[in-house]
Amino acid sequence: MAERLLILGGTAEATRLARQAVDAVGDRLDVITSLAGRLDPPRELAGQVRIGGFGGTAGMVEALRDLRIDLVIDATHPFAAIISANAAEACATAGVPRLMVIRPPWQPEPGDRWLEVESLAAAAEALPRIARRAFLTVGSGGVDAFESVTGVWLLVRLFAPPAGPLPLAEHHVVVARPPFPLEDETALFGEHRIDTLVCKQSGGPTDAKLAAARAAGARVVMVRRPPLPPGERVATVDAALDWIKRAISA
């Protein structure tokens, strides 16, 4: 009987890992990717797909048992702290091996003007002191942190149209899905006269907005990542695939 892998997904790394696992060891492994369901799943997602939350740690323990999961890989976004913490506790409770795929953080380059802060609230507190026209790329769940900001015009990028008016003063919404080419990011900075970019320290290859900010001489308010739960971790999809192969061969 094939073993069963649950990938906690929602990132490009998770999508690539599902494809590579199916291609490499699909005859010995059933691959299931779990997605929160806030956005449509990638059309090219290989293997089985599970949509929806787990209902906390207890719900995840139940799901691991109901789905007969043998391995878990947490390839969620670096800021998905709650699901990662739940996965750590659930896998420990259920006795299921777990690996985290943690993409390397971005590093400042010559010409960058970074202000690193601990939270979205700290970013919002700092913004009126340093910005007049800011570009928010913090996701729909991070917008509320900026509702008290005044005196700063905000360009807000969202992956989907907001359900209602945003709780912001002066602002404009752009709805777009990645990838975001450098030329498009550069055009946004120029068109909207952006002097400050606000973003989370997501890391990975999608850093065109940072290059555009550098070219425009704009400041970057970088929100640091939340702490990781304990556990084994790798930085690449290839390393995660090696872990899978070792696990199913043991």
Order of alpha helices (4+ residues) and beta strands (2+ residues): beta-alpha-beta-beta-alpha-beta-alpha-beta-beta-alpha-beta-beta-beta-alpha-beta-alpha-beta-beta-alpha
